[in-house]
Amino acid sequence: MVAPAGSPKEKLSVVLVLGIAQTIAWASTYYLPAVLATPMAADFGMQSSDVFGLFSLALIVAAVAGPLSGRLIDRFGGKPVLGGTSVLFALCLVLMAQANNVWQLTLAWLGIGVGLAGGLYEAAFATVVRLYGRSARGAITGITLLGGFASTVGWPLTAFLEASYSWRTACLFWAAINVAVCLPLYCCLPRSEAPQPRAAAAAKPGGARKLDVRMALLAFFFSATAFSSAAMATHLPGVLQAAGITAAGAIMVGMLVGPAQVGARLLEFTFLKKLKPMLTAMLAVAMHPAGALLFMVFSAPAAVVFGILHGLSNGLLTIVKGALPLDIFGAEGYGERQGILMAPARLAQASAPWLFGLAVTRWGAGALALTTALGVLSLFALALLNRYSGNQ
């Protein structure tokens, strides 16, 4: 790129590149099982839950590989790492399309898991932080604003390909798009400057202790919100129907979540961008418990409000996960730190569909008490985190 580093023109180009590529990356991997699990399972004589189990395994692999991916971005920049994940996604999708047995299918999902560690939002955030340091918040918001359309684009397109051809053709299509579109886009990213030497740890007495406490509180916050988000992504219609709402009504409420997420990111991009990330985080994490409590008290009349508040919460939390660690710790070592922080969150994501499903089976809509409690505990964690961060 010819624009000077950090210029508005360059930042806009980087946001467009990463936003478009992230839309494809999410659509071709994370959102794939929702559409292809059933036909994929039928081909191998499995249950669709077995395919979701392989996806959970991929998330566990991503949790393990996350710190290494972040460390590579800290050292070499996001251009080679993100480009490499596009190739890896393509290879794994081809393997998936050509799989003749469960072991080959499992190997493909394990490879996807490695790619998830270095090819989704955390890697994109680390890339712009590596380029722009503490001024990367706007770029983070812009990337999530575009990436928020991944399911809107991905689900209908994948469903069309599966219905018109086969699930294997859908995988081959997304493999080709990763190589033909994402890889060239990532090659257009500006080259990162050489990394700065690491600062000495624990700059003052008690620094290491405070760093450990802050990391632990952030990891809990990320894990609790990731659990609730994954639980709602898989069980929101079931929770609504358990409260007596019709299947059509539950789907209608579920359809509000996506637009609410995008709306929240637009708010962050305009009216909320001057708020401290900590205040944005507290606002975001309070929305789901508020909506859930309203729904548990008033049932069907509050369902729409619950769906919108949950969507707004999800939309802001995606940005917070990139902006809050940057605000607290700075840009140095950001990628590796994000990998460490997100490892337990990915494990929470992997376990949420099963654990929350058990809660719904036992308690029905009362299972929302679990995600409500996690939201309240997250608020306490943020309050403690704010105290420790303020006393540096």
C-alpha positions in Angstrom: 0.0 0.0 0.0 1.3 3.5 -0.8 -0.4 5.4 2.0 1.8 6.3 4.9 1.6 3.9 7.9 -1.4 4.7 10.1 -3.0 7.1 7.7 -6.8 7.2 7.5 -6.7 5.8 4.0 -4.5 2.9 5.0 -6.7 2.1 8.1 -9.8 2.1 6.0 -8.2 -0.3 3.5 -7.0 -2.6 6.3 -10.5 -2.6 7.9 -12.1 -3.5 4.5 -9.6 -6.2 3.8 -9.9 -7.8 7.2 -13.6 -7.3 7.5 -14.3 -9.0 4.2 -11.9 -11.8 4.8 -13.2 -12.4 8.3 -16.8 -12.6 7.0 -15.6 -15.5 4.7 -13.4 -17.1 7.4 -16.3 -17.3 9.9 -18.9 -18.4 7.2 -16.7 -21.2 5.9 -15.7 -22.6 9.3 -17.4 -21.6 12.5 -20.9 -21.3 11.0 -20.6 -24.4 8.8 -21.9 -27.1 11.2 -25.2 -25.3 11.8 -26.1 -26.1 8.2 -24.0 -29.1 7.2 -24.0 -31.2 10.4 -27.1 -33.2 9.5 -26.2 -34.2 5.9 -22.6 -34.7 6.9 -23.6 -37.0 9.7 -26.0 -39.0 7.4 -23.1 -39.7 5.0 -21.0 -41.3 7.7 -23.8 -43.0 9.6 -23.4 -40.7 12.5 -25.7 -38.5 14.6 -25.6 -34.7 13.9 -24.6 -34.3 17.6 -21.4 -36.3 16.7 -20.5 -33.7 14.1 -21.0 -30.9 16.6 -18.8 -33.0 18.9 -16.0 -32.8 16.3 -16.6 -29.0 16.1 -16.2 -28.8 19.9 -12.9 -30.7 19.5 -11.8 -28.1 17.0 -12.5 -25.4 19.5 -10.4 -27.2 22.1 -7.5 -27.4 19.5 -8.0 -23.7 18.9 -7.7 -23.0 22.6 -4.4 -24.9 22.8 -3.0 -23.3 19.6 -4.2 -19.7 20.4 -1.1 -18.5 22.4 1.3 -19.7 19.7 -0.7 -18.0 16.9 -0.7 -14.8 18.9 3.0 -15.0 19.5 3.6 -15.4 15.8 1.6 -12.3 15.0 3.5 -10.4 17.7 6.7 -11.4 16.1 6.0 -11.4 12.3 2.7 -9.5 12.0 -0.7 -10.8 10.9 0.0 -10.9 7.1 1.8 -14.3 7.0 -0.3 -15.9 9.8 -3.7 -14.9 8.4 -2.6 -15.8 4.9 -1.4 -19.2 6.2 -4.8 -19.9 7.8 -6.6 -19.2 4.5 -4.5 -22.0 2.9 -5.0 -24.3 5.9 -8.8 -23.7 5.9 -8.9 -24.5 2.2 -6.9 -27.7 2.6 -9.0 -28.9 5.5 -12.2 -28.1 3.6 -11.0 -30.1 0.6 -10.1 -33.0 2.9 -13.5 -32.8 4.5 -15.2 -32.9 1.1 -13.1 -35.9 0.0 -13.3 -37.8 3.3 -14.3 -41.4 3.0 -14.4 -42.3 6.7 -14.8 -40.7 10.2 -11.1 -40.6 10.8 -10.5 -38.4 7.7 -13.4 -36.2 8.8 -11.9 -35.9 12.3 -8.5 -34.9 10.9 -10.1 -32.2 8.8 -11.9 -30.7 11.9 -8.6 -30.9 13.9 -7.0 -28.9 11.1 -9.8 -26.4 11.1 -9.2 -26.0 14.9 -5.6 -25.0 14.3 -6.9 -22.5 11.7 -9.5 -21.1 14.1 -6.7 -20.1 16.5 -5.0 -17.9 13.9 -7.7 -17.0 11.5 -10.7 -15.4 13.3 -11.3 -12.2 15.2 -8.5 -12.6 17.8 -5.9 -12.8 15.0 -7.4 -9.9 13.1 -7.4 -7.8 16.3 -3.8 -8.7 17.0 -3.0 -7.7 13.4 -4.3 -4.2 13.7 -2.9 -3.7 17.2 0.5 -4.8 15.7 0.1 -2.1 13.0 -1.5 0.8 15.0 -0.9 0.1 18.7 -3.4 1.8 21.1 -5.2 3.6 18.3 -6.5 0.3 16.9 -9.9 0.4 18.6 -11.7 2.0 15.7 -10.2 -0.6 13.3 -11.4 -3.4 15.7 -14.9 -2.0 15.6 -14.9 -1.7 11.8 -13.7 -5.3 11.4 -16.5 -6.7 13.6 -19.1 -4.5 11.9 -18.3 -6.1 8.6 -17.7 -9.6 10.1 -21.1 -9.4 11.7 -22.7 -10.4 8.4 -20.9 -13.8 8.3 -24.0 -15.8 9.3 -26.3 -13.6 7.2 -24.2 -14.4 4.1 -22.8 -17.8 5.0 -25.9 -19.7 6.2 -28.2 -19.1 3.2 -25.3 -19.6 0.7 -24.2 -22.9 2.4 -27.8 -24.1 2.6 -28.3 -23.3 -1.1 -25.2 -25.2 -2.2 -26.1 -28.2 0.0 -29.7 -28.3 -1.3 -28.7 -27.8 -4.9 -25.6 -30.0 -5.0 -24.3 -31.6 -1.8 -22.6 -30.7 1.5 -19.3 -31.8 -0.1 -19.7 -29.3 -2.9 -20.4 -26.6 -0.3 -17.1 -27.4 1.4 -15.2 -27.3 -2.0 -16.8 -23.9 -2.7 -15.7 -22.4 0.6 -12.2 -23.9 0.1 -12.0 -22.1 -3.3 -13.2 -18.8 -1.8 -10.6 -19.0 0.9 -7.8 -19.3 -1.6 -9.2 -17.1 -4.4 -10.5 -14.2 -2.2 -9.1 -14.3 1.4 -5.5 -15.2 0.5 -5.1 -12.3 -2.0 -6.8 -9.9 0.5 -4.4 -10.8 3.3 -1.5 -10.4 0.9 -2.6 -6.8 0.5 -2.1 -6.0 4.2 0.8 -3.6 4.9 4.0 -5.1 6.3 4.4 -4.7 10.0 7.5 -3.0 11.5 9.9 -5.0 13.5 8.6 -5.8 17.0 9.8 -3.7 19.9 11.9 -5.3 22.6 9.9 -6.6 25.5 9.7 -4.4 28.5 10.9 -5.7 31.8 8.2 -7.6 33.7 6.8 -6.2 36.9 8.0 -2.6 36.5 7.3 -1.9 40.2 6.7 -3.9 43.4 3.5 -5.9 43.2 3.4 -5.5 39.4 3.5 -9.2 38.7 0.8 -10.0 41.2 -1.5 -7.3 39.8 -0.8 -8.6 36.2 -1.8 -12.1 37.3 -5.0 -10.9 39.0 -6.0 -8.8 36.0 -5.3 -11.6 33.6 -7.4 -14.0 35.8 -10.3 -11.6 36.0 -10.3 -11.0 32.3 -10.1 -14.7 31.5 -13.1 -15.3 33.7 -15.0 -12.4 32.1 -14.2 -13.8 28.6 -15.1 -17.3 29.5 -18.4 -16.5 31.2 -19.6 -14.3 28.3 -18.4 -16.9 25.8 -20.4 -19.6 27.5 -23.6 -17.5 27.5 -23.1 -16.5 23.9 -22.5 -20.1 22.7 -25.4 -21.3 24.9 -27.8 -18.9 23.3 -26.5 -19.5 19.8 -27.5 -23.2 20.1 -30.5 -23.1 22.5 -32.2 -19.8 22.2 -35.2 -21.1 20.2 -35.5 -24.1 22.6 -35.5 -21.8 25.7 -38.2 -19.6 24.2 -40.4 -22.6 23.3 -39.9 -24.0 26.8 -41.6 -20.9 28.0 -44.6 -21.5 25.8 -43.7 -19.4 22.7 -44.5 -21.0 19.3 -41.7 -22.3 17.1 -42.5 -19.5 14.6 -42.3 -16.9 17.3 -39.0 -18.3 18.6 -37.5 -18.2 15.2 -38.7 -14.6 14.8 -37.0 -13.6 18.1 -33.9 -15.4 17.1 -33.8 -13.4 13.8 -33.6 -10.2 15.8 -30.2 -11.2 17.4 -28.1 -10.6 14.2 -29.4 -7.2 13.4 -29.1 -6.2 17.1 -25.5 -7.2 17.0 -24.7 -5.1 14.0 -26.7 -2.2 15.5 -24.6 -2.4 18.6 -21.4 -2.2 16.6 -22.8 0.8 14.7 -23.5 2.5 18.1 -19.9 1.7 19.2 -18.6 3.1 15.9 -20.5 6.4 16.4 -21.9 7.3 19.8 -20.0 5.0 22.1 -16.5 5.2 20.6 -15.4 7.8 23.2 -16.4 5.7 26.2 -13.7 3.9 28.0 -13.7 0.2 27.0 -14.3 -0.7 30.7 -17.6 1.3 30.7 -18.6 -0.3 27.3 -17.8 -3.7 28.8 -20.0 -3.1 31.8 -22.9 -1.9 29.7 -22.5 -4.9 27.3 -22.4 -7.5 30.0 -25.4 -6.1 31.9 -27.7 -6.4 28.9 -28.1 -10.2 28.8 -29.0 -10.6 32.5 -31.4 -7.7 32.2 -33.2 -9.2 29.2 -33.2 -12.7 30.7 -34.7 -11.4 34.0 -37.4 -9.6 32.1 -38.2 -12.7 30.1 -38.3 -15.0 33.2 -40.7 -12.6 35.0 -43.0 -11.6 32.1 -42.4 -14.6 29.7 -43.7 -14.1 26.1 -44.4 -10.3 26.3 -40.7 -9.7 27.0 -39.3 -12.2 24.5 -38.6 -9.6 21.8 -36.9 -7.3 24.4 -34.8 -10.3 25.5 -33.7 -11.1 22.0 -32.7 -7.5 21.2 -30.8 -7.0 24.5 -29.0 -10.3 24.0 -28.0 -9.3 20.5 -26.8 -5.8 21.6 -24.8 -7.5 24.3 -23.2 -9.9 21.9 -22.4 -7.2 19.4 -20.6 -5.0 22.0 -18.8 -7.9 23.7 -17.0 -8.8 20.5 -15.5 -5.4 20.3 -14.8 -5.3 24.1 -12.8 -8.5 23.8 -10.4 -6.8 21.5 -10.4 -3.3 23.0 -10.4 -3.9 26.8 -7.1 -5.9 27.0 -5.5 -3.2 24.7 -6.6 -0.5 27.1 -5.4 -2.2 30.2 -2.1 -3.8 29.0 -1.2 -1.8 25.9 0.0 -3.1 22.6 3.1 -5.0 23.6 2.7 -8.7 23.5 -1.0 -8.2 22.6 -1.3 -11.3 20.3 0.1 -13.8 22.7 -1.9 -12.3 25.6 -5.1 -12.6 23.6 -4.3 -16.2 22.9 -3.9 -16.9 26.6 -7.0 -15.0 27.6 -9.1 -16.7 24.9 -8.0 -20.3 25.7 -10.4 -20.8 28.6 -13.1 -18.9 26.6 -12.9 -21.4 23.7 -13.2 -24.3 26.2 -16.3 -22.6 27.6 -17.6 -22.3 24.0 -17.0 -25.9 23.4 -18.8 -27.1 26.5 -21.7 -24.6 26.5 -24.1 -26.4 24.0 -23.9 -29.6 26.0 -24.0 -28.2 29.5 -26.7 -25.6 28.8 -28.7 -28.2 26.9 -28.8 -30.3 30.1 -30.0 -27.2 32.0 -32.8 -26.6 29.5 -33.8 -30.2 29.7 -34.1 -30.0 33.5 -35.3 -26.5 34.1 -36.8 -25.3 30.8 -36.7 -21.5 30.5 -35.4 -21.4 34.1 -32.0 -22.4 32.6 -31.6 -18.7 31.9 -30.8 -18.3 35.6 -27.4 -19.8 34.8 -26.5 -17.3 32.1 -28.0 -14.5 34.3 -25.7 -15.5 37.2 -22.7 -15.6 34.9 -23.5 -12.1 33.7 -23.8 -10.8 37.3 -20.5 -12.5 38.2 -18.9 -10.9 35.1 -20.0 -7.5 36.3 -18.3 -8.2 39.7 -15.2 -9.3 37.8 -15.1 -6.1 35.8 -15.5 -4.0 38.9 -12.5 -5.8 40.5 -10.6 -5.5 37.3 -11.3 -1.7 37.2 -10.0 -1.4 40.8 -6.8 -3.3 40.1 -6.2 -1.4 36.8 -6.9 1.9 38.5 -4.3 1.3 41.2 -1.4 0.7 38.9 
